[in-house]
Amino acid sequence: MSNLKRAKVVVLIKSLQRADLTVKELITRTRMSKSAVYNWLEAFRLAGMAHRPEWRPHRGRPEAVYAWGPGLDRLMPAPLGNTERHRRYRRQKSRPEVMLTDILLKQRTTHV
């Protein structure tokens, strides 16, 4: 392994030791490719040195959060069904502050 690759792996490990991060956050911090970050994280998980403690919502799809140290992996949450998605949408639209924000955003985009 070259010194540059070794340095990036060290940055990856130190970043995970400081905070729980997603793959995208690790890519930004280490300047490694997506596949390299995934490969290292899977190697660390299989060795028991890292785990997935939670999943964060990201553009409608959950994104895994990785943490350093031994622990149990949380399973990816089940996708929402159409009924629950519609309920959330209707609940959001029934709040006046959300409707006002939508109206203001529409006015801003039409007058530009």
RARA-V9028 format. One record per helix or strand of 2 or more residues. SS is the DSSP state (h for helix, s for strand). FROM is the first residue (numbers start at 1). LEN is the number of residues. If there is no record, write none. Layout:
# RARA-V9028
ss & from & len
SS & FROM & LEN
SS & FROM & LEN
This chain:
# RARA-V9028
ss & from & len
h & 3 & 16
s & 21 & 2
h & 23 & 8
h & 34 & 13
s & 50 & 9
s & 61 & 8
h & 82 & 12
h & 96 & 15
